[in-house]
Amino acid sequence: MVCDRCILTIRNELDGLQIPINEITLGEVTTLSALTAPDIKAIGEQLLPLGFTLLENKNTKLVKELKSLAEKVYAGSFDFTDGFSFSGLVAATFHKDYVSISSIFCSVEGITLEKYIIGYRIEKAKEMLVYSSYSLTDIAYKLGYSSVAHLSAQFKNETGLTPSHFKKIRQDKSQFRGSKHSIRKVS
């Protein structure tokens, strides 16, 4: 934003989106509350036709990079070495101490980095249980769990269900696909 007219345009657009504004200065908007990802997307879409683009703040960018790293590590093909710790990898990758990075993640996302990773790993485990033929031992290994018992306990704690429940879904799906049904017209 380079002029007062730009500031007025931005203010009008954000008011139209019902985004509570604290202050608008040249090149920067401060909102009264944290913006959600859908808010940010809507703002970007609203401002682009007017010739404005959003610049990511450094914390939002860091969170995206953390999520990308978690997806890479817990996608099922990462080579977990003895003594691997995600916190150590994060500190080494971003050249900052883990506590600071985790605090930034929590302030942006509203959940801790640890909770996000647990949720991501459990979602991957559910996906593998339903859509692959991997055993629970294989899945625990692929997702970096120390044991099947650890995966099972975390799975039950997060979903309220056991991994065997999701294996049964896979079995039911394969039985359904394997059975033939005939349809006939009833007159």
TIPA-336287 format. One record per residue (C-alpha): x, y, z. Coordinates in Angstrom, 2 decimals. Example, Ala and Ser with C-alpha at 12.3 -4.5 7.8 and 13.67 -1.06 7.14 Angstrom:
% residues 2
<c1=12.30, c2=-4.50, c3=7.80> .
<c1=13.67, c2=-1.06, c3=7.14> .
This chain:
% residues 187
<c1=0.00, c2=0.00, c3=0.00> .
<c1=1.48, c2=3.28, c3=-1.03> .
<c1=-1.14, c2=5.92, c3=-0.32> .
<c1=-4.13, c2=6.91, c3=1.79> .
<c1=-6.47, c2=5.81, c3=-0.99> .
<c1=-4.92, c2=2.31, c3=-0.81> .
<c1=-5.43, c2=2.24, c3=2.96> .
<c1=-9.09, c2=3.26, c3=2.51> .
<c1=-9.58, c2=0.55, c3=-0.13> .
<c1=-8.07, c2=-2.10, c3=2.15> .
<c1=-10.18, c2=-0.91, c3=5.09> .
<c1=-13.38, c2=-1.12, c3=3.01> .
<c1=-12.56, c2=-4.61, c3=1.74> .
<c1=-11.73, c2=-5.93, c3=5.23> .
<c1=-14.88, c2=-4.32, c3=6.65> .
<c1=-16.85, c2=-6.09, c3=3.93> .
<c1=-15.31, c2=-9.39, c3=5.04> .
<c1=-16.10, c2=-8.50, c3=8.68> .
<c1=-12.43, c2=-8.66, c3=9.67> .
<c1=-11.95, c2=-6.60, c3=12.85> .
<c1=-9.10, c2=-4.14, c3=12.26> .
<c1=-6.90, c2=-2.59, c3=14.89> .
<c1=-4.71, c2=-0.49, c3=12.60> .
<c1=-3.83, c2=-0.04, c3=8.95> .
<c1=-0.60, c2=1.62, c3=7.96> .
<c1=1.26, c2=1.68, c3=4.69> .
<c1=2.08, c2=-1.94, c3=3.89> .
<c1=0.65, c2=-3.49, c3=7.05> .
<c1=-2.67, c2=-4.43, c3=8.65> .
<c1=-3.04, c2=-5.34, c3=12.31> .
<c1=-6.23, c2=-7.20, c3=13.20> .
<c1=-7.92, c2=-7.35, c3=16.59> .
<c1=-7.84, c2=-11.14, c3=16.64> .
<c1=-5.85, c2=-13.90, c3=15.00> .
<c1=-6.98, c2=-14.74, c3=11.48> .
<c1=-7.93, c2=-18.26, c3=10.51> .
<c1=-6.64, c2=-19.88, c3=7.34> .
<c1=-10.05, c2=-19.35, c3=5.62> .
<c1=-9.96, c2=-15.66, c3=6.64> .
<c1=-6.52, c2=-15.24, c3=5.13> .
<c1=-7.60, c2=-17.01, c3=1.94> .
<c1=-10.72, c2=-14.83, c3=1.64> .
<c1=-8.67, c2=-11.66, c3=2.15> .
<c1=-6.17, c2=-12.71, c3=-0.47> .
<c1=-8.92, c2=-13.51, c3=-2.97> .
<c1=-10.67, c2=-10.20, c3=-2.28> .
<c1=-7.53, c2=-8.08, c3=-2.61> .
<c1=-5.90, c2=-9.74, c3=-5.63> .
<c1=-8.27, c2=-8.22, c3=-8.24> .
<c1=-7.50, c2=-4.81, c3=-6.73> .
<c1=-3.78, c2=-5.30, c3=-7.32> .
<c1=-2.80, c2=-6.17, c3=-3.72> .
<c1=-1.11, c2=-9.35, c3=-2.54> .
<c1=-0.71, c2=-10.72, c3=0.94> .
<c1=2.76, c2=-11.30, c3=2.25> .
<c1=3.02, c2=-14.17, c3=4.69> .
<c1=4.26, c2=-13.28, c3=8.10> .
<c1=7.27, c2=-15.22, c3=9.26> .
<c1=5.35, c2=-17.23, c3=11.86> .
<c1=2.75, c2=-18.42, c3=9.35> .
<c1=5.53, c2=-19.38, c3=6.97> .
<c1=7.33, c2=-21.28, c3=9.75> .
<c1=4.13, c2=-23.21, c3=10.58> .
<c1=3.67, c2=-24.20, c3=6.93> .
<c1=7.27, c2=-25.40, c3=6.81> .
<c1=6.81, c2=-27.37, c3=10.06> .
<c1=3.70, c2=-29.07, c3=8.69> .
<c1=5.54, c2=-29.90, c3=5.49> .
<c1=8.42, c2=-31.40, c3=7.48> .
<c1=5.96, c2=-33.47, c3=9.57> .
<c1=4.30, c2=-34.73, c3=6.39> .
<c1=7.67, c2=-35.70, c3=4.94> .
<c1=8.79, c2=-37.51, c3=8.09> .
<c1=5.50, c2=-39.27, c3=8.84> .
<c1=4.38, c2=-40.11, c3=5.30> .
<c1=5.48, c2=-43.71, c3=5.75> .
<c1=8.82, c2=-43.84, c3=3.98> .
<c1=11.17, c2=-41.87, c3=6.23> .
<c1=14.32, c2=-43.66, c3=7.41> .
<c1=14.08, c2=-43.40, c3=11.20> .
<c1=17.54, c2=-43.78, c3=12.70> .
<c1=18.19, c2=-44.98, c3=16.25> .
<c1=17.56, c2=-42.14, c3=18.68> .
<c1=15.56, c2=-40.11, c3=16.14> .
<c1=13.56, c2=-37.27, c3=17.61> .
<c1=11.35, c2=-34.93, c3=15.64> .
<c1=12.21, c2=-32.12, c3=18.03> .
<c1=15.91, c2=-32.59, c3=17.26> .
<c1=15.22, c2=-32.59, c3=13.52> .
<c1=13.14, c2=-29.42, c3=13.86> .
<c1=15.85, c2=-27.61, c3=15.85> .
<c1=18.52, c2=-28.65, c3=13.35> .
<c1=16.40, c2=-27.78, c3=10.29> .
<c1=15.30, c2=-24.33, c3=11.47> .
<c1=18.40, c2=-23.43, c3=13.51> .
<c1=16.29, c2=-22.40, c3=16.50> .
<c1=15.54, c2=-24.05, c3=19.79> .
<c1=12.57, c2=-26.38, c3=19.72> .
<c1=10.71, c2=-24.71, c3=22.60> .
<c1=10.57, c2=-21.40, c3=20.69> .
<c1=9.45, c2=-23.09, c3=17.48> .
<c1=6.81, c2=-25.12, c3=19.30> .
<c1=5.53, c2=-21.96, c3=21.01> .
<c1=5.16, c2=-20.18, c3=17.65> .
<c1=3.32, c2=-23.19, c3=16.21> .
<c1=0.91, c2=-23.22, c3=19.15> .
<c1=0.23, c2=-19.49, c3=18.91> .
<c1=-0.60, c2=-19.73, c3=15.20> .
<c1=-2.47, c2=-23.06, c3=15.15> .
<c1=-4.07, c2=-23.12, c3=18.59> .
<c1=-2.69, c2=-26.60, c3=19.35> .
<c1=0.75, c2=-27.77, c3=20.32> .
<c1=3.14, c2=-29.09, c3=17.70> .
<c1=3.21, c2=-32.41, c3=19.54> .
<c1=-0.59, c2=-32.70, c3=19.40> .
<c1=-0.55, c2=-31.86, c3=15.68> .
<c1=2.04, c2=-34.57, c3=15.00> .
<c1=0.14, c2=-37.16, c3=17.03> .
<c1=-3.02, c2=-36.35, c3=15.07> .
<c1=-1.16, c2=-36.52, c3=11.76> .
<c1=0.42, c2=-39.87, c3=12.60> .
<c1=-2.92, c2=-41.33, c3=13.72> .
<c1=-4.59, c2=-40.16, c3=10.49> .
<c1=-1.80, c2=-41.83, c3=8.50> .
<c1=-2.21, c2=-45.01, c3=10.56> .
<c1=-5.97, c2=-45.04, c3=9.89> .
<c1=-5.31, c2=-44.53, c3=6.19> .
<c1=-2.79, c2=-47.39, c3=6.11> .
<c1=-5.07, c2=-49.69, c3=8.08> .
<c1=-7.99, c2=-49.14, c3=5.70> .
<c1=-6.24, c2=-48.76, c3=2.34> .
<c1=-3.16, c2=-50.97, c3=2.57> .
<c1=-2.30, c2=-54.49, c3=3.59> .
<c1=0.40, c2=-53.41, c3=6.05> .
<c1=0.39, c2=-55.11, c3=9.41> .
<c1=0.17, c2=-53.01, c3=12.56> .
<c1=3.87, c2=-53.77, c3=13.14> .
<c1=4.72, c2=-52.42, c3=9.67> .
<c1=2.62, c2=-49.31, c3=10.25> .
<c1=4.24, c2=-48.65, c3=13.63> .
<c1=7.66, c2=-48.92, c3=12.00> .
<c1=6.73, c2=-46.71, c3=9.02> .
<c1=5.36, c2=-43.98, c3=11.31> .
<c1=8.30, c2=-44.02, c3=13.71> .
<c1=6.60, c2=-45.53, c3=16.74> .
<c1=8.84, c2=-47.27, c3=19.26> .
<c1=6.44, c2=-50.21, c3=19.47> .
<c1=3.08, c2=-51.54, c3=18.35> .
<c1=1.86, c2=-51.08, c3=21.93> .
<c1=2.74, c2=-47.36, c3=21.80> .
<c1=0.88, c2=-46.93, c3=18.49> .
<c1=-2.13, c2=-48.89, c3=19.76> .
<c1=-2.36, c2=-46.91, c3=22.99> .
<c1=-2.04, c2=-43.56, c3=21.21> .
<c1=-4.52, c2=-44.70, c3=18.55> .
<c1=-7.11, c2=-45.70, c3=21.17> .
<c1=-6.51, c2=-42.46, c3=23.11> .
<c1=-6.98, c2=-40.26, c3=20.03> .
<c1=-9.82, c2=-42.06, c3=18.24> .
<c1=-11.57, c2=-43.98, c3=21.00> .
<c1=-11.29, c2=-47.04, c3=18.76> .
<c1=-8.74, c2=-49.78, c3=18.32> .
<c1=-6.64, c2=-50.30, c3=15.18> .
<c1=-8.46, c2=-53.60, c3=14.66> .
<c1=-11.68, c2=-51.62, c3=14.10> .
<c1=-10.06, c2=-49.98, c3=11.06> .
<c1=-8.66, c2=-53.29, c3=9.84> .
<c1=-12.20, c2=-54.62, c3=9.91> .
<c1=-13.28, c2=-51.70, c3=7.70> .
<c1=-10.66, c2=-52.81, c3=5.16> .
<c1=-11.90, c2=-56.42, c3=5.36> .
<c1=-15.51, c2=-55.32, c3=4.94> .
<c1=-14.58, c2=-53.20, c3=1.93> .
<c1=-12.72, c2=-56.05, c3=0.26> .
<c1=-15.60, c2=-58.47, c3=0.89> .
<c1=-18.04, c2=-55.97, c3=-0.58> .
<c1=-15.84, c2=-55.49, c3=-3.66> .
<c1=-15.44, c2=-59.25, c3=-4.03> .
<c1=-19.13, c2=-60.08, c3=-3.96> .
<c1=-21.25, c2=-59.90, c3=-7.08> .
<c1=-24.73, c2=-58.54, c3=-7.05> .
<c1=-27.25, c2=-58.94, c3=-9.77> .
<c1=-29.94, c2=-56.44, c3=-10.47> .
<c1=-33.11, c2=-57.28, c3=-12.22> .
<c1=-36.07, c2=-55.23, c3=-13.16> .
<c1=-39.21, c2=-55.96, c3=-11.23> .
<c1=-42.38, c2=-55.56, c3=-13.27> .
